[in-house]
Amino acid sequence: MIRMGTVGTNWITQQFVEALDLSGRYELAGVYSRHQDTADAFAAKNHAQTSYTDYEEMLDQADLDAVYIASPNSLHFDQARAAIARDISIIVEKPAFSNRREMVAIQAELAQHPQVKFFEAARHVHTPNFQVLSKALLGLPTIQGAALTYMKYSSRYDLVLDGEVPNVFSRHFSAGALADLGVYPIYLAVALFGQPDHVQYFPTWIATGVDGKGVAILRYTGFDITVSFGKTSNSDAPSEIYGLRETVSLDSAGELTHVEERAADGTVTDLSEPELANPMLPEANDFARVLDAPTDPQNLADYRRWLQWSTIVNQVLYSLRVSANLRFPADEND
Ligand SMILES: NC(=O)c1ccc[n+]([C@@H]2O[C@H](COP(=O)([O-])OP(=O)(O)OC[C@H]3O[C@@H](n4cnc5c(N)ncnc54)[C@H](OP(=O)(O)O)[C@@H]3O)[C@@H](O)[C@H]2O)c1
């Protein structure tokens, strides 16, 4: 069993530990929260062995194989480094790091600790529907572009309208629409089509100084991808990838729960795999597979591919921010 520790006690950590439980390959060895009562309540609910209010104490004492980091984005870097230094693998929520400098520094640390694995928790690219989608694209005679959308109104935007700065809309925490939701369609584009040649971001600014929504253009050789995302409005628009007469469409570039193909003759085929018991289960299984057998050739190849996606996504997010002059305090030393 993989001994796992957690950082953060919001709903996403709850969903992840439920996925760990479903996978049957992990045990929850330690829970960290800034507050003892929160740590104890989370640990009790999820039958964790120990709880901590000191993160480094958890790393030193809980005998962890890996730690899942689901804190505000700007905190990931220091928390990840502390784990790597102790030879503990890291599963870091998206977007893993604030900028390129942090990603480069993490990769230098990983090179010093070759047994440590780094996974970015980009749940959708580990799903069976992502496999189905990749396969469907191989059947297209050409790719002429895509329109990817992921837009969900955030209840925390109500707080912004009341003059507050919740974490998810805070520059201090390297947040905003691109970091929080835009990362999903961008991950999809990178995983399907690789690194774009050129990117440009057109944000809609909100009172907290970050982007509340926006449109990004990813230019590839021969086609463009338009990416629409936001946290200040809702969209039910499907995402589409264009062949010639054929189109592959998804319910949402972030959820990826429905995939269908419209053939040249207009026939529509539903390609979707059955609904998942937990949207984080496929990634939990994938990470366990690599942690349990890191030298298996298939696992090694998968791990390297995920690392490459994570590196490119980090670069694309950073280049998009530069194109829009969207800067975070974490960029100070850039
Ligand atoms: N994969 C997904 O589907 C998904 C979904 C949602 C979020 N996420 C990612 O998960 C991460 C956390 O997002 P979130 O919305 O849950 O963030 P959040 O609510 O702002 O914070 C997450 C946790 O971090 C701790 N925290 C909050 N504010 C803090 C502060 N000022 N200083 C130190 N720790 C603080 C809290 O835990 P304690 O109070 O227990 O210390 C909290 O439960 C982000 O990277 C986000 O992008 C991923």
The ligand as an SDF file (V2000), in Angstrom:
LIG
                    3D

 48 52  0  0  0  0  0  0  0  0999 V2000
   -8.6840   18.7660   -9.8970 N   0  0  0  0  0  0  0  0  0  0  0  0
   -9.7900   19.4190   -9.6220 C   0  0  0  0  0  0  0  0  0  0  0  0
  -10.8820   19.0570  -10.0770 O   0  0  0  0  0  0  0  0  0  0  0  0
   -9.7120   20.6170   -8.7140 C   0  0  0  0  0  0  0  0  0  0  0  0
  -10.8780   21.1770   -8.2110 C   0  0  0  0  0  0  0  0  0  0  0  0
  -10.7540   22.2340   -7.3210 C   0  0  0  0  0  0  0  0  0  0  0  0
   -9.5120   22.7300   -6.9770 C   0  0  0  0  0  0  0  0  0  0  0  0
   -8.3930   22.1770   -7.5160 N   0  0  0  0  0  0  0  0  0  0  0  0
   -7.0570   22.6760   -7.1750 C   0  0  0  0  0  0  0  0  0  0  0  0
   -6.8440   22.3700   -5.7960 O   0  0  0  0  0  0  0  0  0  0  0  0
   -6.0760   23.3920   -5.1790 C   0  0  0  0  0  0  0  0  0  0  0  0
   -6.8610   23.9260   -4.0030 C   0  0  0  0  0  0  0  0  0  0  0  0
   -8.0060   24.5970   -4.4850 O   0  0  0  0  0  0  0  0  0  0  0  0
   -9.1690   25.0550   -3.4830 P   0  0  0  0  0  0  0  0  0  0  0  0
  -10.1740   25.7710   -4.2790 O   0  0  0  0  0  0  0  0  0  0  0  0
   -9.5740   23.9140   -2.6290 O   0  0  0  0  0  0  0  0  0  0  0  0
   -8.3410   26.1170   -2.6080 O   0  0  0  0  0  0  0  0  0  0  0  0
   -8.6780   26.7800   -1.2090 P   0  0  0  0  0  0  0  0  0  0  0  0
  -10.0520   26.3860   -0.7600 O   0  0  0  0  0  0  0  0  0  0  0  0
   -8.3860   28.2220   -1.3050 O   0  0  0  0  0  0  0  0  0  0  0  0
   -7.5850   26.1190   -0.2630 O   0  0  0  0  0  0  0  0  0  0  0  0
   -7.4080   24.7280   -0.1770 C   0  0  0  0  0  0  0  0  0  0  0  0
   -6.8960   24.3710    1.2050 C   0  0  0  0  0  0  0  0  0  0  0  0
   -5.6780   25.0300    1.4480 O   0  0  0  0  0  0  0  0  0  0  0  0
   -5.6700   25.5590    2.7630 C   0  0  0  0  0  0  0  0  0  0  0  0
   -5.5920   27.0240    2.6840 N   0  0  0  0  0  0  0  0  0  0  0  0
   -6.5750   27.8890    2.3630 C   0  0  0  0  0  0  0  0  0  0  0  0
   -6.1490   29.1520    2.4540 N   0  0  0  0  0  0  0  0  0  0  0  0
   -4.8810   29.0890    2.8400 C   0  0  0  0  0  0  0  0  0  0  0  0
   -3.9110   30.0760    3.1310 C   0  0  0  0  0  0  0  0  0  0  0  0
   -4.2000   31.3770    3.0500 N   0  0  0  0  0  0  0  0  0  0  0  0
   -2.6920   29.6600    3.5160 N   0  0  0  0  0  0  0  0  0  0  0  0
   -2.4160   28.3380    3.6400 C   0  0  0  0  0  0  0  0  0  0  0  0
   -3.2990   27.3570    3.3830 N   0  0  0  0  0  0  0  0  0  0  0  0
   -4.5200   27.7260    2.9910 C   0  0  0  0  0  0  0  0  0  0  0  0
   -6.9760   25.1270    3.4280 C   0  0  0  0  0  0  0  0  0  0  0  0
   -6.7230   23.9660    4.1950 O   0  0  0  0  0  0  0  0  0  0  0  0
   -6.6110   24.0420    5.7790 P   0  0  0  0  0  0  0  0  0  0  0  0
   -7.5490   25.1020    6.2680 O   0  0  0  0  0  0  0  0  0  0  0  0
   -7.0130   22.6870    6.2040 O   0  0  0  0  0  0  0  0  0  0  0  0
   -5.1790   24.3370    6.0770 O   0  0  0  0  0  0  0  0  0  0  0  0
   -7.8640   24.7550    2.2780 C   0  0  0  0  0  0  0  0  0  0  0  0
   -8.7340   23.7040    2.5460 O   0  0  0  0  0  0  0  0  0  0  0  0
   -5.7940   24.4310   -6.2540 C   0  0  0  0  0  0  0  0  0  0  0  0
   -4.5320   24.1850   -6.8160 O   0  0  0  0  0  0  0  0  0  0  0  0
   -6.8930   24.1840   -7.2880 C   0  0  0  0  0  0  0  0  0  0  0  0
   -6.5220   24.5790   -8.5830 O   0  0  0  0  0  0  0  0  0  0  0  0
   -8.4860   21.1210   -8.3600 C   0  0  0  0  0  0  0  0  0  0  0  0
  1  2  1  0
  2  3  2  0
  2  4  1  0
  4  5  1  0
  4 48  2  0
  5  6  2  0
  6  7  1  0
  7  8  2  0
  8  9  1  0
  8 48  1  0
  9 10  1  0
  9 46  1  0
 10 11  1  0
 11 12  1  0
 11 44  1  0
 12 13  1  0
 13 14  1  0
 14 15  2  0
 14 16  1  0
 14 17  1  0
 17 18  1  0
 18 19  2  0
 18 20  1  0
 18 21  1  0
 21 22  1  0
 22 23  1  0
 23 24  1  0
 23 42  1  0
 24 25  1  0
 25 26  1  0
 25 36  1  0
 26 27  1  0
 26 35  1  0
 27 28  2  0
 28 29  1  0
 29 30  1  0
 29 35  2  0
 30 31  1  0
 30 32  2  0
 32 33  1  0
 33 34  2  0
 34 35  1  0
 36 37  1  0
 36 42  1  0
 37 38  1  0
 38 39  2  0
 38 40  1  0
 38 41  1  0
 42 43  1  0
 44 45  1  0
 44 46  1  0
 46 47  1  0
M  CHG  2   8   1  16  -1
M  END
$$$$
